[in-house]
Amino acid sequence: MNLKISMLSCLLLIAATTTQASTKPKNQQFRLPAGVTASDMVPGTIIFKLKPEFRASARVNGIVSDQLNAVLAANGVTSVSKKFPAKQAPATERNAQGLPMVDLSLIYEVKYTSNQPVEKIVNAMLRTGMLQYAEPKYLPKLLYTTNDPNTGNQYFLGKIQAYAAWDIQKGDTNVVIGITDTGTDINHPDLEDNIKYNYADPIDGIDNDGDGYTDNFRGWDLGENDNDPSVNASNHGSHVSGCAAASTDNATGVASPGFNCKFLAVKISDASGALTEAYEGITYAADAGCQIINCSWGGNGGGSFGQDVIDYATINENALVIAAAGNDNNEFAFFPASYNYVLSVASTSNSDAKSSFSNYGMNIDVCAPGSNIYTAMSNNTYGFMSGTSMASPVCAGAAAIVLSQNPTFTALQIGEQVRVTCDNIYTIPSNGI
């Protein structure tokens, strides 16, 4: 269940519904999701969550348990550490809407050297009875195709009726879109003015705001753990930033759906470009106050850790997570887009037909233009890219305008407003059911 049911039904049913990713019969054996291979996982890494009744055994760098530690030692574990060491258990069980709050303080990351199959190690850990879940750390991929320099510029703004929307609302600078991606060109003339700068923590070598990230004035690089979210390997993050929130009406370059709304650059890729800190990026963006979080990435692996992060952002921090539906031209589940509470975005062309590459089916909530999208790119340039990676931030920019106009809306209400006001593209012959 994403945002495919009415808001009323959502409020009535969702609190009593367990998530698809974490619903497991007792003692069920862990199996890798279909289609997941070694390239879809961070090597030698497992994520697990301790059961609340064992909280007293939790330490920042380990668990006080002979049974669990014996299993870890047998598999060459080199480190056990909390994923979010600054997190505490939620002060209340439910949020203002009655949804159960998420506890990130019991989630750990394990590094190991064993050559045993990851399924065997995970199941040995689960048999201790101490864990809510254990799973590999999945490694998502970017969702774009090759550039096409021979298409008209920015047709998508008309397709989504951005000009009509701007007559009513041009965006609130206090509304922030978190761009979890490969970084952005922080000096681009069409991006730099719309970056959400953290004036509470200027670049002076001191963590002035006490959030655990020193000098995160213009975002953060989780992949390399520094305060420079600049692109180091790919145009992807800059282009995604431009799709959502390029500076608009500034006599420069391009426009974006978000107009005056800001964006926060959250780099989730390491030095090689691998998206090693993808879900951690969602948590960072939510903690930083982003009300909309864009994820132009994904993969076949859909574990409980990812759903925990989505639940935390949505329920604990009231942030709407928007994600690309995938570029495999199929209707299989794809994550994070297929997680509960995520607004999943497929891609259409300039004729409103489904893009040839786009995923489709019941896991999709909405479509947005994603074929041949022209906007900012790295090194102060502009260009075309295609993919659900582009459709998702176009939708995120629109969602930011919805929130600007309706500042009391919850995250789920924003997503539902976007969904129910979309055009029905099934009337187009090529999109027939």
C-alpha positions in Angstrom: 0.0 0.0 0.0 1.5 3.3 -1.1 -0.8 6.3 -1.6 -3.3 4.4 -3.7 -6.3 4.6 -1.4 -8.3 7.6 -0.2 -6.9 9.7 2.6 -9.9 8.7 4.7 -9.3 5.0 4.2 -5.6 5.6 4.8 -6.3 7.2 8.2 -8.7 4.5 9.2 -6.7 1.5 8.0 -3.0 2.3 8.0 -2.4 2.3 11.8 -3.7 -1.3 11.9 -1.8 -2.5 8.9 1.7 -3.9 9.1 4.1 -3.0 6.3 4.6 -5.3 3.4 8.4 -5.4 3.8 8.3 -6.3 7.5 5.3 -8.7 7.7 6.9 -12.0 8.5 5.5 -15.1 10.1 7.4 -16.1 13.2 10.6 -18.0 12.5 10.4 -17.5 8.8 13.7 -18.0 7.0 15.2 -15.0 5.3 15.5 -15.3 1.5 17.0 -12.7 -0.8 14.2 -10.9 -2.9 13.8 -12.1 -6.4 16.2 -10.5 -8.8 18.7 -9.4 -6.2 22.3 -10.3 -7.0 25.7 -9.5 -5.4 25.8 -6.2 -7.2 22.7 -5.1 -5.5 24.2 -5.4 -2.0 27.0 -3.6 -0.1 29.7 -6.3 0.3 30.2 -7.7 3.8 27.5 -5.6 5.4 24.3 -6.5 7.2 21.6 -4.3 8.8 19.7 -5.6 11.9 17.2 -4.2 14.4 17.2 -5.3 18.0 13.9 -6.2 19.6 12.7 -3.6 22.2 12.9 -6.1 25.0 16.6 -6.3 24.6 17.2 -2.5 24.7 19.2 -2.9 27.9 21.8 -4.9 26.0 22.3 -2.2 23.3 25.5 -0.3 23.2 26.8 2.2 20.6 29.4 -0.3 19.3 27.9 -3.6 20.0 25.3 -5.8 21.8 25.8 -7.4 25.2 24.8 -10.9 24.4 27.0 -14.0 24.4 24.6 -15.8 22.0 24.5 -13.1 19.3 28.2 -12.3 19.7 29.1 -15.9 19.1 27.2 -15.9 15.8 28.9 -12.7 14.8 32.4 -13.9 15.8 31.9 -17.1 13.8 31.4 -15.0 10.7 34.4 -12.8 11.0 32.5 -9.7 12.1 34.9 -6.7 12.3 32.5 -4.1 13.6 29.0 -3.7 15.1 27.7 -0.1 15.4 24.5 1.8 15.7 23.3 3.3 12.4 21.9 6.3 14.1 23.9 6.7 17.4 22.3 10.1 18.3 18.8 8.7 18.1 16.7 7.9 21.2 13.5 5.9 21.5 10.5 8.1 20.6 9.0 10.0 23.5 5.5 9.0 22.4 4.1 5.8 20.8 2.1 7.6 18.2 2.2 10.9 16.3 -0.6 13.5 16.1 -2.4 11.5 13.5 -2.3 8.3 15.6 0.3 6.5 13.5 2.9 4.5 15.4 6.2 6.2 15.8 9.4 4.5 14.5 12.4 3.8 16.7 15.7 4.1 14.8 17.8 3.7 18.0 17.8 -0.1 17.8 19.2 -0.4 14.3 22.8 -1.6 13.8 25.2 -2.1 10.9 27.5 -5.1 10.9 30.7 -5.4 8.9 32.0 -9.0 8.3 34.6 -10.9 6.4 33.0 -14.3 6.1 32.6 -15.9 2.6 29.4 -17.6 3.8 26.3 -16.8 1.8 24.6 -13.7 3.3 21.3 -15.6 3.7 23.1 -18.2 6.0 24.6 -15.5 8.2 21.4 -13.5 8.4 19.4 -16.6 9.4 21.9 -17.5 12.0 21.5 -14.1 13.5 17.7 -14.3 13.4 17.7 -17.7 15.2 19.0 -15.9 18.4 15.5 -14.5 18.8 16.8 -11.1 19.7 16.2 -9.3 16.3 13.2 -7.8 14.7 14.9 -8.2 11.4 18.3 -8.7 9.7 19.1 -8.3 6.1 21.9 -7.3 3.6 22.5 -3.6 3.1 20.9 -3.1 -0.3 22.7 -1.0 -2.9 20.2 1.0 -5.1 21.0 2.3 -8.6 20.4 5.7 -10.3 17.4 5.7 -12.7 18.2 7.7 -15.8 18.9 6.9 -19.5 21.2 8.5 -22.0 21.0 12.2 -23.0 19.1 13.4 -26.0 20.2 16.8 -27.3 17.7 17.0 -30.2 14.4 17.7 -28.3 12.6 21.0 -27.4 13.3 22.6 -24.1 11.2 22.2 -20.9 7.9 21.0 -22.4 7.1 19.4 -19.0 6.3 22.7 -17.3 3.3 23.1 -19.6 2.3 19.4 -19.2 2.0 19.6 -15.5 0.3 23.0 -15.7 3.1 24.7 -13.8 2.3 28.1 -15.3 -1.3 28.0 -14.1 -0.1 26.9 -10.7 2.4 29.8 -10.4 -0.5 32.3 -11.0 -1.8 31.1 -7.6 1.4 30.1 -5.7 5.1 30.5 -6.6 6.4 28.5 -3.7 7.5 29.3 -0.1 11.2 29.6 0.6 10.5 27.8 3.9 9.5 24.6 2.0 12.5 22.5 1.4 13.0 19.5 -1.0 15.6 17.1 0.1 17.5 15.8 -2.9 19.2 12.5 -1.9 21.5 11.9 -4.8 25.0 12.0 -6.2 25.5 15.6 -5.0 24.8 18.8 -6.9 26.7 21.7 -8.6 26.6 24.0 -5.6 28.0 26.9 -7.7 25.6 26.5 -10.7 24.0 29.9 -11.5 20.5 28.3 -11.7 21.0 26.2 -8.5 23.0 28.1 -5.9 20.3 30.6 -5.0 17.8 27.9 -4.3 20.0 25.8 -2.0 18.8 25.7 1.6 21.7 27.1 3.5 22.1 26.2 7.2 23.0 29.6 8.7 23.0 28.0 12.1 26.2 26.2 11.2 28.6 28.4 9.2 31.9 27.0 7.9 34.2 27.6 10.8 35.3 24.2 12.0 32.7 24.1 14.8 29.4 22.1 15.0 27.5 25.3 15.9 24.0 23.8 15.8 25.0 20.6 17.6 23.5 18.2 15.1 26.6 16.0 14.8 27.6 17.4 11.4 30.3 20.0 11.5 29.9 22.9 9.0 26.9 21.4 7.2 26.2 24.9 5.9 25.1 23.8 2.4 24.2 20.1 2.8 26.2 17.0 3.6 28.1 14.2 1.9 27.1 11.0 3.7 29.0 8.9 1.2 32.4 10.5 2.1 31.3 12.0 5.5 32.2 15.6 4.8 30.5 18.9 4.3 30.9 19.1 0.6 27.8 17.8 -1.3 29.3 18.7 -4.7 29.1 16.2 -7.5 32.2 14.0 -7.9 31.2 11.5 -10.6 27.8 12.1 -12.2 25.6 14.8 -13.7 22.6 13.0 -12.1 22.3 14.9 -8.9 22.6 18.3 -10.5 20.0 17.4 -13.1 17.6 16.1 -10.4 18.1 19.2 -8.4 17.2 21.3 -11.4 14.1 19.3 -12.2 12.7 20.0 -8.8 14.0 23.4 -7.8 16.1 25.3 -10.2 15.9 29.1 -9.7 13.0 30.4 -11.6 12.2 33.9 -13.0 15.8 34.9 -12.6 16.6 35.7 -16.2 19.0 32.7 -16.3 18.8 29.3 -17.9 15.7 27.3 -16.9 12.7 27.2 -14.7 11.5 24.5 -12.3 8.1 23.4 -10.8 9.2 24.4 -7.3 9.9 28.0 -8.3 10.8 29.7 -5.0 11.0 26.5 -2.9 14.5 25.5 -1.7 16.4 22.3 -1.9 18.9 20.6 0.4 21.7 18.7 -1.3 22.2 15.3 0.5 25.0 13.3 -1.3 24.5 9.6 -0.8 27.2 8.3 -3.1 30.8 7.3 -2.2 33.9 8.3 -4.1 33.2 5.6 -6.7 29.6 6.8 -7.3 28.0 3.8 -5.5 24.9 4.8 -3.5 26.1 3.4 -0.2 24.2 5.8 2.0 20.8 6.0 0.2 18.4 5.4 3.1 20.6 7.2 5.5 20.2 10.2 3.2 16.4 10.0 3.7 16.9 10.1 7.5 19.4 13.0 7.2 17.0 15.0 5.1 14.0 14.4 7.4 16.1 15.4 10.5 17.2 18.5 8.7 13.6 19.6 8.2 12.9 18.7 4.6 9.2 18.4 4.1 9.6 16.7 0.7 12.3 14.1 0.1 13.1 13.0 -3.5 14.7 9.6 -4.3 15.7 9.3 -7.9 17.2 5.8 -7.3 16.1 2.3 -6.3 16.5 -1.4 -6.7 14.8 -4.8 -6.4 15.9 -5.2 -2.7 13.1 -4.1 -0.4 14.0 -4.9 3.2 12.6 -3.9 6.6 15.4 -1.3 7.2 14.2 0.7 4.2 10.6 0.6 5.4 11.7 1.7 8.9 13.4 4.7 7.3 10.4 5.6 5.2 8.1 5.2 8.3 10.4 7.4 10.3 10.5 10.2 7.7 6.7 10.1 7.2 5.4 9.5 10.7 8.0 10.9 13.0 9.1 13.8 10.9 6.1 14.5 8.7 8.1 14.4 5.4 6.6 13.1 2.1 9.0 10.7 0.4 8.7 10.7 -3.4 10.5 8.0 -5.4 11.2 7.0 -9.0 9.3 3.9 -10.0 12.1 2.3 -12.0 13.3 2.1 -15.6 12.8 -1.6 -16.3 9.5 -1.4 -18.2 7.8 -3.9 -15.9 5.3 -4.0 -13.1 7.4 -5.7 -10.4 7.9 -4.1 -7.0 10.8 -1.6 -6.9 12.2 0.1 -3.8 11.9 2.6 -2.2 9.0 3.4 -4.6 7.0 0.4 -3.6 7.2 0.9 0.1 4.2 2.0 2.1 3.8 5.8 2.4 6.0 6.5 -0.6 4.6 8.5 -3.6 5.8 6.4 -6.5 6.3 8.2 -9.8 6.4 6.7 -13.3 7.5 8.5 -16.4 5.6 9.9 -19.4 6.6 11.5 -22.6 5.6 14.9 -24.1 2.4 13.2 -25.4 1.5 11.9 -22.0 2.2 8.3 -23.2 4.1 6.1 -20.8 7.8 6.4 -21.4 9.2 3.2 -23.1 11.5 2.6 -20.2 9.2 3.3 -17.3 7.8 0.8 -14.8 4.1 0.6 -14.5 1.2 -1.2 -12.7 -0.4 -1.3 -9.3 2.8 -0.2 -7.5 2.6 3.2 -9.2 0.8 6.2 -7.7 1.3 9.0 -10.3 3.1 9.7 -13.5 5.1 12.8 -14.4 7.1 13.9 -17.5 10.5 12.1 -17.5 11.4 11.8 -21.1 13.9 14.3 -22.5 13.9 16.7 -19.6 16.0 19.8 -20.0 17.5 21.5 -17.0 20.7 22.3 -15.1 23.7 19.9 -15.2 27.1 20.0 -13.6 29.9 22.5 -14.5 27.4 25.3 -15.0 25.8 23.6 -18.0 22.4 22.5 -19.1 21.2 19.4 -20.9 18.7 16.6 -21.5 18.2 13.5 -19.5 15.5 10.9 -19.4 14.3 8.5 -16.7 11.9 8.1 -13.8 14.8 9.8 -12.1 13.6 13.0 -13.8 9.9 12.3 -13.3 10.2 12.0 -9.5 11.8 15.4 -8.9 9.3 17.1 -11.3 6.6 15.6 -9.0 8.6 16.7 -5.9 8.6 20.3 -7.2 4.9 20.2 -7.7 4.3 18.7 -4.2 6.4 21.6 -2.8 4.0 24.0 -4.4 1.0 22.1 -2.9 2.6 22.4 0.6 3.3 26.1 0.0 -0.3 26.7 -0.7 -1.5 24.4 2.1 1.0 24.7 4.9 -1.1 22.7 7.4 -1.2 19.6 5.3 0.5 16.5 6.6 2.9 14.5 4.4 0.3 12.0 3.4 -2.2 14.8 2.6 0.3 16.4 0.3 0.8 13.2 -1.5 -2.9 12.5 -1.8 -3.6 16.0 -3.1 -1.0 15.4 -5.8 -2.5 12.0 -6.7 -6.2 12.9 -6.8 -5.6 16.0 -9.0 -3.7 14.1 -11.7 -5.1 13.6 -15.2 -6.3 10.1 -16.2 -3.8 9.0 -18.8 -5.5 5.6 -19.4 -7.7 7.4 -21.9 -4.6 7.6 -24.2 -4.7 4.4 -26.4 -1.0 3.6 -25.8 -1.6 3.6 -22.1 -4.6 1.2 -22.1 -5.0 -1.2 -19.3 
